[in-house]
Amino acid sequence: MIAGGLLLALAAGAFLAGRQAPRLITQFEASNALRRLDVPQIEAMLAAGWNPNTPFNEVGDPALNMLLNVCEWNPAHDRQRLMLMARTLLEGGARLDARNGYGDTAYSIARAPRYCGPDHPVTRMLHTLCYANELTPGDRCLPDYSRQHRR
C-alpha cells in the first residue's frame, strides 16, 4: 500500500513537473505596460488571467483610471494608442463604473483638464460608452463624492 502511494506521488510529481506554473502578474508590471501604452503586453496579461479591476494603489484606482495618468505624464502621447489601450482594458473586463476611494470613475478622471480633458478622444469614447444604453444610465460613470468609497 505504501509502495502504491509512493508510486502515485512520483507519477503526480512527474506530471506536474512537465507543466509550467502560471506566472504571477504584478501590478508593477501592469503599471509599466500601461505607461508605455504596450497593448500587446496588456493583451497577454489579460489572456493569462490578470484582472484590470484590481486596485493599483491605496486609493483603489483600477487599470483604466491608471491609464488616464498618461495624459498628465505625457501630453504628447499617442492618442490612438491610448484609445486602443482603453478599449483593450474594457474588452478585458475593466468596469466603466468602478470608483476609486475618492469617488472618481475613469470618465470623471478623463474629462478633468488636468488629465485628458473634455475634448480628448478617450474622454469622448468613455462618455459614449457611459451613455450608450438607456437601460443603464450614464450617471453610473459620474463621480460620487457624497461618501467615502475607500474599502
FENHU-V344977 format. One record per helix or strand of 2 or more residues. SS is the DSSP state (H for helix, E for strand). FROM is the first residue (numbers start at 0). TO is the last residue. If there is no record, write none. Layout:
BEGIN
((SS FROM TO) (SS FROM TO))
END
This chain:
BEGIN
((H 1 17) (H 26 34) (H 38 46) (H 62 66) (H 68 72) (H 78 90) (H 105 110) (H 120 130) (H 137 140))
END
